[in-house]
Amino acid sequence: MDEEPVPVRDRLDIEPLHHPAPNGVLPGSGPEAVLADPEIPRRVNADGVRETPDMAKTPRTRRLHGHVGVPPRTPGRVRRQGPSKHRYWALEAVEHTDSLDRTVRTVRELLEDVVSRQLISDVPLCGLPSGGLDSSAVTALAAKAWKEQGAGPVRSFSVDFVGAAENFVPDPLRSTPDAPNEPTTA
């Protein structure tokens, strides 16, 4: 075969990896899939390792040398002459002119739609909210969708570590620990 497809990342979703291999490329959804091949070298990329503890990541920076991420909206092909890519979709920036009420309604409808689509499964589902606003909102929307479907309550779990609040150190991304606030009295 003259051409081998490269993994394609969808418009805004998870970024698959590929690694040059002796006979083309080896695709995978994460490093463990690529490293399952014993012929793939296990060399650390220092820039990627430096970002490991950070919540913010530089796009396409990998912890392992040689792993290549597929950019969003970009399918590619690997030929004997080398890889080629082209972008098939771009998000267009336009001025936002909706009213606040319309914006709130639109965002709610979109969130309800995407959460309900993610509840389709052939195995039991549960939530692991962090305690933050986003995961709490997703859990509440899932509970609403399941109630409307007659599917029962959402099973959710939270994890805390002994000493986490006492040993918390603020950083540029988190000024407070994800913990319940103490009630205040006036």
N, CA, C and O of each residue as an XYZ file, in Angstrom:
744
protein
N       0.846     -1.174      0.000
C       0.000      0.000      0.000
C       0.890      1.236      0.000
O       1.831      1.323      0.789
N       0.602      2.188     -0.875
C       1.440      3.369     -1.020
C       1.189      4.401      0.076
O       2.112      5.120      0.458
N      -0.046      4.490      0.596
C      -0.363      5.487      1.607
C      -0.989      4.826      2.825
O      -1.821      3.928      2.700
N      -0.583      5.276      3.992
C      -1.170      4.811      5.243
C      -1.834      5.999      5.917
O      -1.219      7.062      6.002
N      -3.059      5.865      6.399
C      -3.695      6.991      7.080
C      -3.056      7.264      8.430
O      -2.587      6.348      9.105
N      -3.042      8.518      8.812
C      -2.585      8.954     10.123
C      -3.836      9.166     10.965
O      -4.878      9.508     10.406
N      -3.784      8.981     12.274
C      -4.963      9.237     13.086
C      -5.481     10.649     12.849
O      -4.701     11.572     12.616
N      -6.778     10.808     12.909
C      -7.399     12.113     12.707
C      -8.010     12.564     14.015
O      -8.719     11.804     14.675
N      -7.738     13.785     14.383
C      -8.349     14.370     15.577
C      -9.569     15.147     15.135
O      -9.516     15.864     14.135
N     -10.674     15.018     15.866
C     -11.869     15.722     15.435
C     -11.763     17.212     15.735
O     -10.718     17.690     16.179
N     -12.828     17.930     15.497
C     -12.775     19.390     15.533
C     -12.245     19.950     16.843
O     -11.409     20.854     16.824
N     -12.701     19.445     17.972
C     -12.305     20.015     19.263
C     -11.973     18.960     20.310
O     -11.920     19.289     21.495
N     -11.748     17.710     19.926
C     -11.703     16.625     20.899
C     -10.293     16.206     21.257
O      -9.335     16.950     21.049
N     -10.180     15.016     21.792
C      -8.930     14.464     22.293
C      -7.941     14.259     21.153
O      -8.314     13.901     20.036
N      -6.699     14.489     21.461
C      -5.645     14.444     20.464
C      -4.958     13.075     20.449
O      -4.254     12.734     21.399
N      -5.150     12.291     19.391
C      -4.425     11.016     19.322
C      -2.950     11.247     19.002
O      -2.558     12.319     18.542
N      -2.162     10.240     19.250
C      -0.726     10.296     18.995
C      -0.365      9.383     17.842
O      -1.104      8.458     17.505
N       0.766      9.652     17.252
C       1.369      8.651     16.394
C       2.868      8.775     16.550
O       3.374      9.819     16.961
N       3.566      7.726     16.226
C       5.011      7.685     16.360
C       5.581      7.068     15.094
O       5.104      6.032     14.633
N       6.611      7.709     14.529
C       7.238      7.076     13.362
C       7.699      5.668     13.708
O       8.316      5.445     14.750
N       7.399      4.735     12.839
C       7.776      3.336     13.046
C       8.497      2.846     11.796
O       8.400      3.482     10.746
N       9.214      1.734     11.885
C       9.982      1.250     10.735
C       9.167      1.097      9.452
O       9.695      1.318      8.363
N       7.876      0.719      9.560
C       7.069      0.493      8.357
C       5.930      1.501      8.211
O       4.909      1.168      7.610
N       6.066      2.720      8.736
C       5.018      3.724      8.625
C       4.868      4.484      9.915
O       5.817      5.108     10.389
N       3.685      4.438     10.490
C       3.433      5.082     11.769
C       2.675      4.127     12.668
O       1.994      3.214     12.202
N       2.806      4.354     13.957
C       2.089      3.565     14.946
C       1.122      4.507     15.664
O       1.559      5.369     16.426
N      -0.188      4.355     15.433
C      -1.155      5.254     16.073
C      -1.553      4.763     17.449
O      -1.481      3.569     17.738
N      -1.974      5.689     18.299
C      -2.477      5.320     19.609
C      -3.184      6.487     20.252
O      -2.938      7.642     19.903
N      -4.069      6.185     21.198
C      -4.792      7.246     21.891
C      -4.015      7.765     23.092
O      -4.431      8.744     23.711
N      -2.917      7.143     23.430
C      -2.081      7.588     24.533
C      -0.722      6.925     24.448
O      -0.543      5.997     23.660
N       0.249      7.380     25.243
C       1.603      6.836     25.171
C       1.676      5.336     25.408
O       2.485      4.644     24.789
N       0.817      4.822     26.320
C       0.872      3.389     26.626
C       0.528      2.543     25.407
O       1.052      1.439     25.258
N      -0.340      3.038     24.535
C      -0.692      2.291     23.324
C       0.486      2.250     22.360
O       0.776      1.211     21.767
N       1.158      3.376     22.208
C       2.311      3.443     21.305
C       3.472      2.622     21.872
O       4.166      1.928     21.129
N       3.680      2.704     23.187
C       4.807      1.996     23.804
C       4.577      0.497     23.929
O       5.484     -0.227     24.342
N       3.391      0.013     23.586
C       3.158     -1.430     23.583
C       4.027     -2.113     22.538
O       4.297     -3.310     22.642
N       4.467     -1.364     21.532
C       5.373     -1.903     20.514
C       6.798     -1.863     21.069
O       7.309     -0.778     21.349
N       7.445     -3.002     21.234
C       8.784     -3.015     21.839
C       9.845     -2.327     20.984
O      10.933     -2.036     21.481
N       9.554     -2.061     19.712
C      10.552     -1.401     18.861
C      10.524      0.123     18.969
O      11.401      0.793     18.424
N       9.537      0.674     19.660
C       9.469      2.130     19.833
C      10.406      2.524     20.968
O      10.277      2.008     22.078
N      11.345      3.429     20.709
C      12.291      3.829     21.758
C      11.608      4.543     22.910
O      10.635      5.271     22.711
N      12.110      4.335     24.096
C      11.585      4.972     25.299
C      12.556      6.059     25.728
O      13.387      5.857     26.615
N      12.437      7.231     25.076
C      13.296      8.371     25.406
C      12.435      9.512     25.914
O      11.410      9.841     25.317
N      12.846     10.107     27.003
C      12.081     11.174     27.638
C      12.337     12.502     26.928
O      13.462     12.801     26.528
N      11.272     13.294     26.780
C      11.367     14.647     26.244
C      11.374     15.581     27.456
O      10.371     15.665     28.165
N      12.476     16.278     27.708
C      12.619     17.101     28.913
C      11.543     18.174     29.010
O      11.029     18.419     30.101
N      11.184     18.825     27.901
C      10.145     19.864     27.950
C       8.805     19.281     28.385
O       8.081     19.902     29.163
N       8.475     18.103     27.892
C       7.223     17.463     28.271
C       7.202     17.079     29.733
O       6.179     17.237     30.400
N       8.313     16.578     30.245
C       8.384     16.179     31.651
C       8.255     17.403     32.551
O       7.616     17.332     33.601
N       8.857     18.531     32.151
C       8.742     19.755     32.956
C       7.286     20.200     33.085
O       6.924     20.814     34.089
N       6.455     19.909     32.105
C       5.047     20.311     32.150
C       4.155     19.312     32.868
O       2.990     19.620     33.120
N       4.649     18.139     33.205
C       3.825     17.092     33.809
C       3.051     17.571     35.028
O       1.853     17.297     35.102
N       3.659     18.275     36.000
C       2.872     18.685     37.170
C       1.952     19.883     36.915
O       1.104     20.192     37.752
N       2.102     20.551     35.791
C       1.288     21.732     35.505
C      -0.088     21.354     34.991
O      -0.250     20.331     34.326
N      -1.086     22.184     35.301
C      -2.420     21.986     34.756
C      -2.492     22.506     33.318
O      -3.231     21.960     32.498
N      -1.733     23.552     33.009
C      -1.729     24.120     31.656
C      -0.615     23.456     30.856
O       0.511     23.327     31.336
N      -0.928     23.044     29.660
C       0.048     22.340     28.809
C       0.272     23.113     27.513
O      -0.625     23.794     27.014
N       1.480     22.996     26.982
C       1.779     23.551     25.668
C       1.268     22.570     24.624
O       1.591     21.384     24.688
N       0.471     23.042     23.657
C      -0.068     22.116     22.653
C       1.033     21.307     21.970
O       2.095     21.829     21.631
N       0.755     20.037     21.781
C       1.607     19.081     21.090
C       2.960     18.838     21.772
O       3.868     18.305     21.134
N       3.123     19.215     23.062
C       4.341     18.874     23.794
C       4.129     17.503     24.417
O       3.119     17.275     25.081
N       5.053     16.606     24.213
C       4.934     15.226     24.683
C       6.002     14.921     25.724
O       7.086     15.504     25.703
N       5.688     13.997     26.641
C       6.676     13.568     27.634
C       7.689     12.612     27.044
O       8.793     12.472     27.568
N       7.323     11.954     25.956
C       8.241     10.994     25.346
C       8.695     11.509     23.985
O       7.887     11.967     23.178
N       9.974     11.430     23.751
C      10.574     11.908     22.507
C      10.082     11.087     21.315
O      10.027      9.859     21.372
N       9.731     11.778     20.250
C       9.315     11.111     19.025
C       7.820     10.975     18.863
O       7.341     10.787     17.745
N       7.057     11.066     19.959
C       5.597     11.007     19.842
C       5.115     12.302     19.204
O       5.572     13.385     19.569
N       4.216     12.195     18.275
C       3.708     13.356     17.551
C       2.202     13.417     17.756
O       1.509     12.410     17.619
N       1.704     14.593     18.082
C       0.265     14.768     18.232
C      -0.350     15.237     16.928
O       0.269     15.984     16.170
N      -1.555     14.800     16.676
C      -2.278     15.245     15.498
C      -3.011     16.530     15.875
O      -3.809     16.519     16.812
N      -2.764     17.636     15.172
C      -3.472     18.881     15.514
C      -4.967     18.743     15.283
O      -5.395     17.927     14.467
N      -5.777     19.542     16.000
C      -7.223     19.471     15.782
C      -7.585     19.805     14.348
O      -6.917     20.609     13.699
N      -8.658     19.176     13.853
C      -9.205     19.461     12.521
C      -8.222     19.135     11.400
O      -8.293     19.732     10.325
N      -7.310     18.198     11.636
C      -6.250     17.968     10.665
C      -6.033     16.492     10.390
O      -5.362     15.821     11.174
N      -6.578     15.965      9.303
C      -6.207     14.596      8.929
C      -4.871     14.630      8.202
O      -4.431     15.681      7.736
N      -4.249     13.506      8.114
C      -2.978     13.464      7.400
C      -2.756     12.121      6.753
O      -3.476     11.155      7.005
N      -1.762     12.084      5.931
C      -1.358     10.844      5.281
C       0.150     10.706      5.398
O       0.892     11.688      5.397
N       0.576      9.457      5.500
C       2.001      9.183      5.503
C       2.330      8.496      4.189
O       1.785      7.442      3.863
N       3.218      9.106      3.456
C       3.676      8.540      2.184
C       5.166      8.251      2.308
O       5.807      8.621      3.291
N       5.687      7.604      1.324
C       7.132      7.330      1.334
C       7.941      8.621      1.412
O       9.042      8.638      1.962
N       7.390      9.703      0.861
C       8.090     10.988      0.878
C       7.981     11.688      2.232
O       8.681     12.670      2.480
N       7.112     11.193      3.103
C       6.940     11.793      4.424
C       5.486     12.134      4.690
O       4.628     11.934      3.830
N       5.205     12.655      5.894
C       3.824     12.959      6.258
C       3.328     14.255      5.612
O       4.113     15.158      5.323
N       2.028     14.329      5.393
C       1.413     15.568      4.923
C       0.117     15.767      5.695
O      -0.542     14.795      6.064
N      -0.251     17.020      5.940
C      -1.449     17.328      6.702
C      -2.183     18.482      6.032
O      -1.584     19.290      5.322
N      -3.483     18.542      6.269
C      -4.248     19.722      5.867
C      -5.416     19.899      6.817
O      -6.016     18.923      7.267
N      -5.735     21.139      7.120
C      -6.826     21.446      8.038
C      -8.141     21.405      7.281
O      -8.253     21.990      6.203
N      -9.151     20.712      7.837
C     -10.432     20.580      7.153
C     -11.526     21.454      7.751
O     -12.615     21.537      7.183
N     -11.268     22.113      8.888
C     -12.290     22.923      9.525
C     -11.611     23.969     10.390
O     -10.569     23.696     10.987
N     -12.179     25.150     10.466
C     -11.648     26.199     11.333
C     -12.809     26.898     12.026
O     -13.846     27.163     11.417
N     -12.621     27.186     13.280
C     -13.623     27.908     14.047
C     -13.530     29.375     13.662
O     -12.461     29.980     13.740
N     -14.637     29.935     13.253
C     -14.661     31.326     12.808
C     -15.058     32.228     13.970
O     -16.074     31.984     14.622
N     -14.273     33.261     14.234
C     -14.592     34.218     15.287
C     -15.531     35.281     14.720
O     -15.226     35.919     13.712
N     -16.672     35.463     15.377
C     -17.630     36.489     14.970
C     -18.056     37.268     16.215
O     -17.975     36.762     17.334
N     -18.501     38.485     16.009
C     -18.938     39.315     17.116
C     -20.171     38.686     17.776
O     -21.086     38.217     17.099
N     -20.172     38.688     19.101
C     -21.303     38.134     19.854
C     -22.347     39.230     20.029
O     -22.077     40.252     20.660
N     -23.525     39.024     19.479
C     -24.566     40.060     19.526
C     -25.812     39.617     20.273
O     -26.755     40.400     20.391
N     -25.854     38.384     20.786
C     -27.030     37.916     21.520
C     -27.160     38.652     22.860
O     -26.170     39.106     23.434
N     -28.381     38.755     23.332
C     -28.629     39.337     24.653
C     -28.117     38.370     25.725
O     -27.825     37.208     25.442
N     -28.014     38.868     26.952
C     -27.578     38.014     28.056
C     -28.551     36.851     28.243
O     -28.117     35.714     28.424
N     -29.859     37.116     28.203
C     -30.848     36.043     28.373
C     -30.706     34.991     27.283
O     -30.736     33.794     27.571
N     -30.553     35.418     26.050
C     -30.405     34.480     24.923
C     -29.106     33.683     25.071
O     -29.082     32.482     24.801
N     -28.036     34.339     25.496
C     -26.749     33.662     25.679
C     -26.856     32.584     26.751
O     -26.378     31.466     26.563
N     -27.484     32.923     27.877
C     -27.658     31.952     28.970
C     -28.483     30.764     28.476
O     -28.142     29.614     28.750
N     -29.554     31.037     27.757
C     -30.426     29.972     27.238
C     -29.658     29.071     26.261
O     -29.775     27.847     26.319
N     -28.877     29.679     25.370
C     -28.111     28.907     24.382
C     -27.062     28.031     25.054
O     -26.927     26.852     24.726
N     -26.320     28.609     25.994
C     -25.283     27.827     26.688
C     -25.918     26.672     27.454
O     -25.404     25.554     27.426
N     -27.024     26.930     28.133
C     -27.709     25.858     28.878
C     -28.164     24.753     27.945
O     -27.962     23.575     28.239
N     -28.785     25.117     26.806
C     -29.247     24.114     25.842
C     -28.080     23.285     25.311
O     -28.189     22.065     25.185
N     -26.973     23.940     25.003
C     -25.808     23.212     24.494
C     -25.236     22.267     25.542
O     -24.895     21.125     25.234
N     -25.131     22.742     26.783
C     -24.606     21.886     27.852
C     -25.537     20.708     28.119
O     -25.075     19.578     28.276
N     -26.849     20.963     28.171
C     -27.799     19.865     28.392
C     -27.689     18.831     27.273
O     -27.731     17.629     27.535
N     -27.549     19.284     26.039
C     -27.441     18.379     24.898
C     -26.172     17.533     24.977
O     -26.226     16.313     24.820
N     -25.036     18.175     25.217
C     -23.778     17.423     25.214
C     -23.701     16.461     26.398
O     -23.185     15.352     26.257
N     -24.209     16.872     27.566
C     -24.190     15.966     28.720
C     -25.101     14.769     28.462
O     -24.717     13.635     28.747
N     -26.300     14.999     27.930
C     -27.210     13.871     27.683
C     -26.636     12.915     26.642
O     -26.873     11.710     26.723
N     -25.895     13.421     25.677
C     -25.266     12.537     24.670
C     -24.180     11.663     25.285
O     -23.946     10.549     24.817
N     -23.514     12.155     26.326
C     -22.448     11.389     26.956
C     -22.978     10.331     27.926
O     -22.204      9.513     28.423
N     -24.274     10.336     28.200
C     -24.860      9.374     29.138
C     -25.260      8.070     28.461
O     -25.805      7.183     29.118
N     -25.004      7.935     27.185
C     -25.337      6.710     26.458
C     -24.212      5.713     26.696
O     -23.063      5.964     26.333
N     -24.546      4.584     27.305
C     -23.515      3.603     27.647
C     -24.148      2.237     27.824
O     -25.330      2.124     28.147
N     -23.349      1.197     27.610
C     -23.844     -0.159     27.872
C     -23.307     -0.686     29.202
O     -23.468     -1.866     29.513
N     -22.668      0.189     29.987
C     -22.190     -0.162     31.324
C     -22.670      0.910     32.297
O     -22.991      2.020     31.872
N     -22.727      0.605     33.588
C     -23.154      1.628     34.558
C     -22.213      2.830     34.543
O     -21.000      2.685     34.390
N     -22.791      4.010     34.703
C     -22.015      5.244     34.717
C     -22.022      5.855     36.107
O     -22.922      5.596     36.906
N     -21.017      6.665     36.390
C     -20.983      7.427     37.621
C     -20.199      8.708     37.353
O     -19.572      8.854     36.303
N     -20.239      9.626     38.302
C     -19.505     10.873     38.191
C     -18.453     10.965     39.269
O     -18.604     10.382     40.342
N     -17.397     11.686     38.996
C     -16.345     11.942     39.968
C     -16.079     13.448     39.981
O     -15.023     13.900     39.538
N     -17.051     14.229     40.497
C     -16.878     15.682     40.477
C     -15.758     16.132     41.400
O     -15.551     15.558     42.469
N     -15.040     17.159     40.980
C     -13.917     17.677     41.764
C     -14.378     18.603     42.876
O     -13.619     18.901     43.799
N     -15.614     19.056     42.789
C     -16.098     20.046     43.740
C     -16.135     21.428     43.120
O     -16.686     22.361     43.703
N     -15.553     21.562     41.942
C     -15.568     22.835     41.242
C     -16.892     23.067     40.544
O     -17.734     22.173     40.467
N     -17.064     24.270     40.040
C     -18.315     24.655     39.405
C     -18.604     23.831     38.156
O     -19.745     23.417     37.950
N     -17.594     23.582     37.314
C     -17.845     22.874     36.056
C     -18.273     21.434     36.290
O     -19.261     20.996     35.701
N     -17.570     20.682     37.125
C     -17.954     19.287     37.338
C     -19.258     19.178     38.120
O     -20.020     18.231     37.926
N     -19.518     20.136     38.999
C     -20.795     20.132     39.719
C     -21.949     20.394     38.763
O     -23.004     19.771     38.876
N     -21.754     21.316     37.821
C     -22.802     21.608     36.830
C     -23.053     20.409     35.935
O     -24.204     20.093     35.635
N     -21.992     19.734     35.502
C     -22.152     18.545     34.656
C     -22.897     17.455     35.414
O     -23.768     16.797     34.845
N     -22.569     17.253     36.690
C     -23.261     16.240     37.493
C     -24.736     16.591     37.655
O     -25.593     15.711     37.565
N     -25.043     17.871     37.895
C     -26.444     18.292     38.032
C     -27.207     18.092     36.727
O     -28.356     17.652     36.749
N     -26.586     18.408     35.589
C     -27.240     18.214     34.298
C     -27.451     16.731     34.009
O     -28.474     16.345     33.444
N     -26.476     15.895     34.398
C     -26.632     14.450     34.214
C     -27.780     13.936     35.065
O     -28.564     13.107     34.604
N     -27.893     14.412     36.295
C     -28.991     13.983     37.168
C     -30.336     14.385     36.576
O     -31.296     13.615     36.615
N     -30.399     15.594     36.030
C     -31.653     16.056     35.412
C     -32.009     15.184     34.208
O     -33.159     14.769     34.060
N     -31.034     14.909     33.354
C     -31.284     14.098     32.154
C     -31.715     12.684     32.541
O     -32.651     12.145     31.949
N     -31.052     12.078     33.520
C     -31.411     10.725     33.925
C     -32.804     10.691     34.545
O     -33.560      9.743     34.331
N     -33.142     11.721     35.309
C     -34.479     11.774     35.906
C     -35.533     11.836     34.809
O     -36.551     11.148     34.888
N     -35.299     12.651     33.791
C     -36.241     12.765     32.673
C     -36.362     11.447     31.909
O     -37.417     11.148     31.352
N     -35.279     10.654     31.882
C     -35.290      9.366     31.182
C     -35.782      8.235     32.083
O     -35.925      7.098     31.635
N     -36.039      8.550     33.354
C     -36.459      7.524     34.301
C     -35.341      6.555     34.641
O     -35.598      5.399     34.978
N     -34.115      7.014     34.556
C     -32.962      6.131     34.747
C     -32.454      6.073     36.175
O     -31.488      5.358     36.440
N     -33.056      6.785     37.095
C     -32.607      6.722     38.477
C     -31.588      7.793     38.796
O     -31.240      8.603     37.937
N     -31.108      7.802     40.032
C     -30.177      8.850     40.455
C     -28.777      8.652     39.863
O     -28.400      7.546     39.475
N     -28.031      9.731     39.805
C     -26.631      9.679     39.364
C     -25.785      9.247     40.552
O     -25.881      9.818     41.639
N     -24.972      8.255     40.338
C     -24.016      7.859     41.376
C     -22.780      8.717     41.195
O     -22.183      8.726     40.119
N     -22.390      9.439     42.235
C     -21.195     10.274     42.147
C     -20.335     10.044     43.383
O     -20.829      9.699     44.456
N     -19.063     10.240     43.203
C     -18.087      9.990     44.253
C     -17.140     11.174     44.329
O     -16.843     11.802     43.312
N     -16.667     11.479     45.517
C     -15.670     12.530     45.712
C     -14.506     11.948     46.484
O     -14.676     11.046     47.305
N     -13.348     12.462     46.219
C     -12.133     11.985     46.861
C     -11.468     13.158     47.566
O     -11.386     14.258     47.020
N     -10.999     12.917     48.774
C     -10.243     13.922     49.504
C      -9.037     13.216     50.112
O      -9.072     12.010     50.355
N      -8.001     13.955     50.348
C      -6.788     13.392     50.920
C      -6.532     14.023     52.275
O      -6.692     15.232     52.441
N      -6.138     13.217     53.234
C      -5.845     13.706     54.570
C      -4.741     14.750     54.473
O      -3.690     14.510     53.879
N      -4.995     15.907     55.065
C      -3.996     16.975     55.087
C      -3.969     17.852     53.845
O      -3.157     18.774     53.767
N      -4.840     17.588     52.867
C      -4.800     18.357     51.617
C      -5.067     19.838     51.867
O      -4.340     20.683     51.346
N      -6.079     20.169     52.642
C      -6.410     21.576     52.888
C      -5.325     22.257     53.723
O      -4.964     23.405     53.463
N      -4.809     21.549     54.720
C      -3.790     22.139     55.599
C      -2.470     22.378     54.865
O      -1.737     23.312     55.190
N      -2.171     21.545     53.889
C      -0.894     21.644     53.175
C      -1.005     22.341     51.823
O      -0.041     22.366     51.058
N      -2.174     22.906     51.525
C      -2.380     23.550     50.232
C      -1.513     24.804     50.106
O      -1.411     25.601     51.038
N      -0.892     24.960     48.936
C      -0.108     26.149     48.626
C      -0.709     26.775     47.368
O      -0.745     26.133     46.319
N      -1.185     28.033     47.461
C      -1.775     28.672     46.280
C      -0.757     28.795     45.143
O       0.444     28.928     45.382
N      -1.247     28.749     43.926
C      -0.403     28.953     42.760
C      -1.175     29.820     41.760
O      -2.323     30.175     42.027
N      -0.577     30.168     40.622
C      -1.276     31.060     39.678
C      -2.598     30.502     39.146
O      -3.445     31.278     38.703
N      -2.800     29.184     39.175
C      -4.030     28.603     38.654
C      -5.080     28.344     39.725
O      -6.273     28.338     39.422
N      -4.664     28.132     40.968
C      -5.613     27.845     42.047
C      -5.245     28.674     43.267
O      -4.171     28.502     43.843
N      -6.137     29.571     43.657
C      -5.867     30.403     44.829
C      -6.371     29.755     46.111
O      -5.923     30.110     47.201
N      -7.306     28.800     45.992
C      -7.846     28.103     47.157
C      -7.956     26.614     46.836
O      -8.044     26.238     45.668
N      -7.952     25.769     47.861
C      -8.131     24.345     47.592
C      -9.586     24.070     47.225
O     -10.484     24.821     47.606
N      -9.809     22.994     46.485
C     -11.179     22.562     46.175
C     -11.734     21.885     47.406
O     -11.612     20.671     47.568
N     -12.351     22.679     48.281
C     -12.911     22.128     49.513
C     -14.146     22.934     49.871
O     -14.286     24.083     49.451
N     -15.042     22.338     50.645
C     -16.226     23.101     51.068
C     -15.800     24.336     51.868
O     -14.854     24.280     52.654
N     -16.499     25.435     51.661
C     -16.219     26.642     52.424
C     -16.822     26.507     53.811
O     -17.890     25.922     53.991
N     -16.124     27.054     54.775
C     -16.648     27.073     56.130
C     -17.760     28.113     56.196
O     -17.636     29.180     55.596
N     -18.838     27.825     56.908
C     -19.908     28.840     57.040
C     -19.366     30.069     57.752
O     -18.564     29.965     58.680
N     -19.806     31.211     57.312
C     -19.370     32.446     57.964
C     -20.530     33.026     58.748
O     -21.695     32.833     58.402
N     -20.193     33.733     59.797
C     -21.220     34.405     60.597
C     -20.936     35.898     60.560
O     -19.780     36.321     60.580
N     -21.979     36.677     60.508
C     -21.818     38.125     60.440
C     -21.880     38.734     61.809
O     -21.763     39.951     61.950
